[in-house]
Structures are given as structure tokens and as C-alpha cells.
Amino acid sequence: MNTLFRRILHAILFEFCALIILVPLMSYGFNMDMFHFGALALLLAAAAMLSNMIYNHFYEIVEHRYGWRRTVGMRVWHTIGFEVFFMSIALPLTAWWLSISILDALVLDLVFSAFFMLYAFCFNWVYDIARHRLALRRATQK
């Protein structure tokens, strides 16, 4: 599977699965209309996909230039860096969309960030295992 197609598939699956989990939980938890919150979630998901591709592109350039290895520690820094980058986009959008203060949007975005840090770790772990097993299955069928 070529890298661009694999990245697009990964991003779409990542956001789709997150929306299925997140929209009903957050709508209920914050007592918001599911469709209004769902629309915000779709906007944030689209922004996250684009941000993710941009962030990872530049991260990989720096990673290659400095010879960084993908250790657990580097994955933690990678995740924190992305969350800071994305929150700079999501915070004003969330405040505007929901007509709430920046402080309230920050609290909501911190809940989003906590969810997505845990979710990203779990999703990527399962995704890597599934991709590896699919590759093994394809190799044994040849």
C-alpha cells in the first residue's frame, strides 16, 4: 500500500471511529444538541486530519534531519506537540461555534485532548497490529 493512500486511509479511519465514540458521549456529557455538537466535531475532525498531515510531514523532516528514533519517549513528545499545534486551531473555532468563552472552550478542548491522546495511542496500536496481520496474510497467500 503506498504511503499517501495509507496515510489517507489511516486519517479517515481514525476520525470516523473517533466521531462514533465522541459525539454521543460529549453531547450527553455536556448536555448539547447532538447535531450541533456533531457539526462542530466534523469541522474539528477535518481540521485535525489536515493538521495531522501537515504536522507529521514537518515532524518527519525534522526527525530525519536529526536522526530521531521512534521511541516511546519520542512518541509522547510527538503527541504532545501535535495536541498543542491542533489546540491553537481548535480553541478559537470551538469558542466561536458554541458561543462560549475562550476559558470554557479551553476546558472543552482539554477534554478533547485527553480523549484523543488516549484514543490515538490505542487506535494506532490496534491499527499497526491490524496492518501487520493483513500484510502477513497477503504474504502467505502469494
N, C-alpha and C positions, 0 to 999 in steps of 0.2 A: 504494500500500500504506500503510495507516495506521500511525502511529508505534508504537502499542502492539504491533500484530501484527508489525511489522518488528523491533522490539526482542526480542520473544519468539522469533521465528524465528532471529534472529542469535545469541541466547544458547544456544538448543538446538543449532544447528549448530556453534557454537564449542566447546561442551563435548563433544558427540558425537565430533567429529573429534579433539579432544584426547585423549579416552579411548582411541580406537582406536590412536593413536600411543603414548601414555604408559603404559598399563597393561602391555602386554607388555615394553616396554623397561625400565621400572622394576622389574617383577617379576624379570626376568632379571638386571638390573644389581645389584640389592640382594639377590638370592637369596631372594625371598619368594614364598609361595604366591600364584598369580595371582588366585584368587578372594578371598582375604583382602585382598590389596592392591587388587583391583578394587572391593571393597565400600567401602574407605576412599576410593578415587578417586571413586566415585559420591557418597558423602557430601560430599566436598570440592567436587565439581562442583555439587551442589545448593546448597551454601553459597556457592560462588563466583557462581552465577547470581543468587542473591538479593542477595548483597553488591554485585555489579556493578550491578544495577538501583538499589539504594539509593545507592551511591556516585555513580553517574552522574547520578541525579536531583538530589542536592545539589550536585554539581560544576557541573551546568548552571545551577542557580540562581545560584551564585557567579559563574560565567563570564558570565552575562547581566548580573548586577548591576554587575560591574566592567569589562564590555566587553572581556573577554579574546578574543583571536583564536586560532584553532586552528592555530598554527604548529607546526613540528616540535619546537621547544623546549617549547611548552606540552603537546604530546602526550607528550614524555618525562616532564615533571613529573606529568601525569595518570596515566601508567602507574606511576611510582614511588609516587605517593600511593595508588593502588589496591592495589599489592602490600603496602605497609605496613599498610593497613587490613585487607586479607584475611589477612595473616600473623598478625595479632592473634587471628583466629578459628581459622585452620588449625593453628597451632603447638600449642595445648593439645589439640585434637582428635586430631592426629597422634600426639602422645606417648601419650595415653590409649589410642587404638585399637591401636597397635602395641606397647604396653607397653615403651616406650623412654624414655630420659631426655629432658629438655627440650633438652639440648645436641644429642643425636642427632636429635631432631625438627627442631631448627633447621637442622642440616646438610641433612636431607632436604627441608625446606621451602625452603631456599635453592636446592637443585637444582630443585625445582618452580618456584620463582620465576624462575630463569634460563631454564628451558624456556619458561615461559608469557610472559615478556617478549618473547622472540624469536618464539614461536608467535603471540602476539597481534598483533604488528606484521605478520607475514606473512599471517595469516588475514584480518585487517581490510583489508589491501591487496588481497588476492585477492577478498574479499567485496565491497569497493567497486567494483572493476573489473567483477565479475560483475553486480552490481546495476545499474551504469551501462549495461552492454551489454544487459541484459534490458529496461531502460527504453527504450533506443533501438529495440530490436526491436519492442516494443509500440507505440511511436510510429509506426514505419514501417508497421505492419500496419493502422493505422486509416485 
